[in-house]
Amino acid sequence: MSQSDFILDLLHKSVDQGEKLGVDFIEARYDDLQLTTIALINDIVKQSSAFQRKGIGVMAYFNGTPGYSYTPELNLEGVKNATKRAIKLAKSTDERNVMKLDFESIPAVKEKIVLDVKKHPKNFEFSEKLDMLKRGVSSMKEVLEPTSTTGMYGEMYGEKFLVNSEGTEIYWAPVMVDIRMGSVFISDGQQATSFSGHGASKGLEFFNEKETTPEQTGSDAGKYCKEQIDAVAAPTGKQTTLVSPQMGGVVVHESFGHLSEADFVVTGQSPIADRVGEQLGSEHVTLIDEGVTPYGGLYLPYDDQGVKTGRTVLVEKGILKGYLHNRGTAQKMNAELTGNSRAINFMFNPIVRMKNTYFEKGDLSMEEALEQVGNGVYAVDMSGGQVGLDGNFMFNCSRGYLIENGQITKPLKNHALSGNILELLKYVQGATKDITIRTGYFGGCGKGGQGGLAVGFGGPNVIMDQVLVGGA
Amino acid sequence: MSLDQVREKILGISDQTLKYAKDLNIPSTEVFVYNLSSTNLTDNKGKVDSRDGLSLGVGVRAAIGKQIGFASTTGFDEESLKSTLSLAHSIAKTSPENPMFQGFVAETKTSKEGILDLEIPHLDAKDMIEHCNLMGQGFDNSDTRLISVSYEVNISWGGYALGTSEGCLASSLITTYGASSFVVVTEAGDRKTAADFVLGREIKPVEGLTANAMKHGLESLGSKAFGGSEVLPTVWKSREAAPFLTFPFVSVLSGSGYVEKRNPWKDKLGEKVCVDEFTLIDEGQNPEYEACRSIDTEGTPKQTTTAIENGVLKTFVFDKMHGEAAELQSTGNATRGMGFGGGIPFESLPTVGPNQVLVKNVGKNLDEQIAEIDKGILITGTPIGLFTANPVTGDFSITTNDAFLIEKGEIVNPLKSISIAGNNYKTLKNIVTIGSDREASGWPLDAPSMTFKGHTISD
């Protein structure tokens, strides 16, 4: 029996066991993911690591109550025990569970998805990946003489299986690569930091693309750091701000996207609960969450409940259209399935998470957008931020520029951008007509103890008025 | 499986893996074995979710002189252990030398373990539901201002073992317990959230946590705009002072940042960095804290390190490699993905991290501090934006809608969202009062309530 057949057999045995023990629905997932990280700091390889993460997770529903258990023990006894524990949890907690999120059956899916990867990272030596970092750092040093340099390489690939009691059987082989470059410059009281990087659901051929070669990434990091040395302080107070695809994408993901996750909605924790049909933003605001986009980003064909991911319109021309769902919340709210039930690995139950979340494009050219801003701030990249469940956000803009008379003029020192997304959406004044979506191995989304889940975010350049700018 | 059996198991796996490493002719090997069982139960407005499972895995560092490779695997099966060793070895062969690396811990030496609550492994979902019931005791869920109430209980038990081919073989066990309740309340368009929690290494009393959260939530309703911009003193409750000070202090105590010249305090050893009354301790031996372990995650005994004493920076904290690079010794601060912002421990290389950093209690309690304020702000919730402070300059600008106006020693009214701007490093010299009421916060740093001057407050 091949390893794949052995795993499928274990998953089916888990499902059979659950059905015999009287659960309404049972799903067994297997992950076998290989992750590699290389950290080149000040020309020293501080980290060269390979992680194998494999195991099985079982989700059982009894009377609409879920229970989840997992095991890294890939044998019949380990899987049987995990199945038994999941069912016991579901049954033990059923009496207290008054908000049943059960769901009707959907047609079974049998699908095998393998990305067309030209240079799969598993076929390349460690030294070739390290060499990319060295090339990037070398390009960075051609731009300035940094005090400290950082080069990070990350890759993830492997296999995922999903089997459930509806007869669904999905095999999926994800792959992702990422390179980040950073520099710190400290001299005579001057301090500057920068980061640049790119990731994709692709193979190493991604680093042959013109904009994402290691050399370009390193050179960009050096350039951004050099700019910071003579940067000027950002104008403070409420400013008209042009936010870049990555900055706008993060703001939308963190401050609005999470509010639209239906588990927060059904429990009343989201301030946009029960507001479908309400005008939340200006006519320029259309927000999308999508599994496979025409603009790149994360490639996510199915969620971890075996639901095909689609294109979900959260907000259309400012009007709230819907939320992001798992199967239970979709049925409770009488909504379409959106394929947003995701788990970071087999050690966690799937919960409602985003896929690729982005602003829809507008009709402005970049020149027209700058002209419309007139005087303000161009916020390009961020390093850290925080949001609240009330829509309040604060992000540290690590790369930004002053806009004067419709022209980008000077780089700005680090500054904070803050506001409340539900207020700010009313002040969106337009967007450019090009879309960029980013994803990556590093970073990712955190929720419910599941940190670092790969997501995509982006959009066009978006004009927002009334953004509070402070000196971070 | 009992905790004693867990210890026996992980030491056995560690020893066995080292034998495999010897068979594979790996010159030098460090094996980190991790085994943690956990159960989590949440009730969000009656939507109950539960999860349990066993996290098992091994992280291996293989060294050929100063060339190091790391690999990890989930599970303990022989095939995975051997392939992980081979992978770590092959990575080491192709890695450049790390000039700072001077070998793995070479002897078995341990310090004190923390509290182990032997009841925790026996708790099941029904027990945890009972804990939710206890949290809700005395709580009026018929109040029309209540939008949502949540309960959560987490338990874990297990440990890790560390073995090296140089002769270290040791283990550390742990039990943890956490319970929390969270409410969302609203009135006349004003919407507030509030929580209360307990955490520690043993089961704690949880009665009334929900009522406490509700009381705080309701007190925060009816908030008014601050109106303008003013430099004022700020008084921080213990659990809010903790995250406020975590960000400036946890990074500047880093010995790796010191060695790599990234630490903004790299030239300040022996200098006064805070007010005289301020003493900061990195605590790895207080038995009540999760950070109390007999060894750190590379086998060095944990210890208590006074980093700042009476305002003077005394030392940084180190793991073995960075301690030796600084011509000092490890302070038992090698961490692997545990605690704040951490990943999966056995998938993580040891890095320098805090144990439990403690601001030493000094004097007045919270009420006494409020009574001394002519006009100021009481902070009662964790502000947004603490991550965004500039690590080099220390400038910060944060916002919160969990704050109250204080006038003439009395709390006047809750405030709508305000921003607080200042500079972390100046803040440390602008401490007015250090309180006497330090609570466990769940952050890497715990502090008593504290009063600062010089913060700019604005709408």
HADDOCK unambig.tbl for C-alpha pairs under 7 A between the chains (distance, minus, plus):
assign (segid A and resid 44 and name CA) (segid B and resid 98 and name CA) 6.05 0.50 0.50
assign (segid A and resid 45 and name CA) (segid B and resid 96 and name CA) 6.69 0.50 0.50
assign (segid A and resid 45 and name CA) (segid B and resid 98 and name CA) 6.54 0.50 0.50
assign (segid A and resid 48 and name CA) (segid B and resid 69 and name CA) 5.79 0.50 0.50
assign (segid A and resid 48 and name CA) (segid B and resid 70 and name CA) 6.05 0.50 0.50
assign (segid A and resid 49 and name CA) (segid B and resid 69 and name CA) 6.46 0.50 0.50
assign (segid A and resid 49 and name CA) (segid B and resid 70 and name CA) 4.54 0.50 0.50
assign (segid A and resid 49 and name CA) (segid B and resid 71 and name CA) 5.27 0.50 0.50
assign (segid A and resid 50 and name CA) (segid B and resid 70 and name CA) 6.37 0.50 0.50
assign (segid A and resid 50 and name CA) (segid B and resid 71 and name CA) 4.49 0.50 0.50
assign (segid A and resid 50 and name CA) (segid B and resid 72 and name CA) 6.34 0.50 0.50
assign (segid A and resid 51 and name CA) (segid B and resid 71 and name CA) 5.49 0.50 0.50
assign (segid A and resid 51 and name CA) (segid B and resid 72 and name CA) 4.65 0.50 0.50
assign (segid A and resid 51 and name CA) (segid B and resid 73 and name CA) 5.90 0.50 0.50
assign (segid A and resid 51 and name CA) (segid B and resid 347 and name CA) 6.08 0.50 0.50
assign (segid A and resid 52 and name CA) (segid B and resid 72 and name CA) 5.95 0.50 0.50
assign (segid A and resid 52 and name CA) (segid B and resid 73 and name CA) 4.62 0.50 0.50
assign (segid A and resid 52 and name CA) (segid B and resid 74 and name CA) 6.53 0.50 0.50
assign (segid A and resid 53 and name CA) (segid B and resid 73 and name CA) 5.96 0.50 0.50
assign (segid A and resid 53 and name CA) (segid B and resid 74 and name CA) 5.46 0.50 0.50
assign (segid A and resid 54 and name CA) (segid B and resid 74 and name CA) 6.03 0.50 0.50
assign (segid A and resid 66 and name CA) (segid B and resid 49 and name CA) 6.02 0.50 0.50
assign (segid A and resid 67 and name CA) (segid B and resid 49 and name CA) 6.51 0.50 0.50
assign (segid A and resid 67 and name CA) (segid B and resid 50 and name CA) 5.30 0.50 0.50
assign (segid A and resid 67 and name CA) (segid B and resid 51 and name CA) 6.08 0.50 0.50
assign (segid A and resid 68 and name CA) (segid B and resid 50 and name CA) 6.25 0.50 0.50
assign (segid A and resid 68 and name CA) (segid B and resid 51 and name CA) 4.59 0.50 0.50
assign (segid A and resid 68 and name CA) (segid B and resid 52 and name CA) 6.48 0.50 0.50
assign (segid A and resid 69 and name CA) (segid B and resid 51 and name CA) 5.56 0.50 0.50
assign (segid A and resid 69 and name CA) (segid B and resid 52 and name CA) 4.93 0.50 0.50
assign (segid A and resid 69 and name CA) (segid B and resid 53 and name CA) 5.24 0.50 0.50
assign (segid A and resid 70 and name CA) (segid B and resid 52 and name CA) 6.94 0.50 0.50
assign (segid A and resid 70 and name CA) (segid B and resid 53 and name CA) 4.95 0.50 0.50
assign (segid A and resid 70 and name CA) (segid B and resid 54 and name CA) 6.91 0.50 0.50
assign (segid A and resid 71 and name CA) (segid B and resid 53 and name CA) 6.16 0.50 0.50
assign (segid A and resid 71 and name CA) (segid B and resid 54 and name CA) 5.96 0.50 0.50
assign (segid A and resid 72 and name CA) (segid B and resid 56 and name CA) 6.69 0.50 0.50
assign (segid A and resid 72 and name CA) (segid B and resid 74 and name CA) 6.04 0.50 0.50
assign (segid A and resid 72 and name CA) (segid B and resid 75 and name CA) 5.24 0.50 0.50
assign (segid A and resid 73 and name CA) (segid B and resid 75 and name CA) 5.98 0.50 0.50
assign (segid A and resid 89 and name CA) (segid B and resid 50 and name CA) 6.41 0.50 0.50
assign (segid A and resid 89 and name CA) (segid B and resid 125 and name CA) 6.37 0.50 0.50
assign (segid A and resid 92 and name CA) (segid B and resid 125 and name CA) 6.28 0.50 0.50
assign (segid A and resid 92 and name CA) (segid B and resid 126 and name CA) 6.07 0.50 0.50
assign (segid A and resid 93 and name CA) (segid B and resid 125 and name CA) 6.75 0.50 0.50
assign (segid A and resid 93 and name CA) (segid B and resid 126 and name CA) 6.93 0.50 0.50
assign (segid A and resid 97 and name CA) (segid B and resid 46 and name CA) 5.48 0.50 0.50
assign (segid A and resid 97 and name CA) (segid B and resid 47 and name CA) 5.52 0.50 0.50
assign (segid A and resid 97 and name CA) (segid B and resid 48 and name CA) 4.99 0.50 0.50
assign (segid A and resid 98 and name CA) (segid B and resid 46 and name CA) 5.02 0.50 0.50
assign (segid A and resid 98 and name CA) (segid B and resid 47 and name CA) 6.33 0.50 0.50
assign (segid A and resid 99 and name CA) (segid B and resid 46 and name CA) 5.20 0.50 0.50
assign (segid A and resid 99 and name CA) (segid B and resid 47 and name CA) 4.65 0.50 0.50
assign (segid A and resid 100 and name CA) (segid B and resid 47 and name CA) 6.80 0.50 0.50
assign (segid A and resid 127 and name CA) (segid B and resid 94 and name CA) 6.36 0.50 0.50
assign (segid A and resid 267 and name CA) (segid B and resid 44 and name CA) 6.09 0.50 0.50
assign (segid A and resid 267 and name CA) (segid B and resid 45 and name CA) 5.43 0.50 0.50
assign (segid A and resid 267 and name CA) (segid B and resid 148 and name CA) 6.48 0.50 0.50
assign (segid A and resid 268 and name CA) (segid B and resid 147 and name CA) 6.17 0.50 0.50
assign (segid A and resid 268 and name CA) (segid B and resid 148 and name CA) 5.76 0.50 0.50
assign (segid A and resid 269 and name CA) (segid B and resid 148 and name CA) 6.42 0.50 0.50
assign (segid A and resid 269 and name CA) (segid B and resid 184 and name CA) 6.68 0.50 0.50
assign (segid A and resid 384 and name CA) (segid B and resid 387 and name CA) 5.99 0.50 0.50
assign (segid A and resid 384 and name CA) (segid B and resid 388 and name CA) 5.69 0.50 0.50
assign (segid A and resid 385 and name CA) (segid B and resid 385 and name CA) 5.83 0.50 0.50
assign (segid A and resid 385 and name CA) (segid B and resid 387 and name CA) 5.96 0.50 0.50
assign (segid A and resid 385 and name CA) (segid B and resid 388 and name CA) 5.71 0.50 0.50
assign (segid A and resid 386 and name CA) (segid B and resid 384 and name CA) 5.56 0.50 0.50
assign (segid A and resid 386 and name CA) (segid B and resid 385 and name CA) 5.25 0.50 0.50
assign (segid A and resid 387 and name CA) (segid B and resid 384 and name CA) 6.29 0.50 0.50
assign (segid A and resid 393 and name CA) (segid B and resid 384 and name CA) 6.98 0.50 0.50
assign (segid A and resid 394 and name CA) (segid B and resid 384 and name CA) 6.52 0.50 0.50
assign (segid A and resid 394 and name CA) (segid B and resid 385 and name CA) 5.27 0.50 0.50
assign (segid A and resid 395 and name CA) (segid B and resid 385 and name CA) 6.83 0.50 0.50
assign (segid A and resid 395 and name CA) (segid B and resid 388 and name CA) 6.43 0.50 0.50
assign (segid A and resid 396 and name CA) (segid B and resid 388 and name CA) 5.03 0.50 0.50
assign (segid A and resid 416 and name CA) (segid B and resid 397 and name CA) 6.92 0.50 0.50
assign (segid A and resid 470 and name CA) (segid B and resid 397 and name CA) 6.57 0.50 0.50
assign (segid A and resid 471 and name CA) (segid B and resid 397 and name CA) 6.82 0.50 0.50
assign (segid A and resid 472 and name CA) (segid B and resid 388 and name CA) 6.81 0.50 0.50
assign (segid A and resid 472 and name CA) (segid B and resid 389 and name CA) 5.70 0.50 0.50
assign (segid A and resid 472 and name CA) (segid B and resid 390 and name CA) 5.90 0.50 0.50
assign (segid A and resid 472 and name CA) (segid B and resid 395 and name CA) 5.16 0.50 0.50
assign (segid A and resid 472 and name CA) (segid B and resid 396 and name CA) 4.62 0.50 0.50
assign (segid A and resid 472 and name CA) (segid B and resid 397 and name CA) 5.50 0.50 0.50
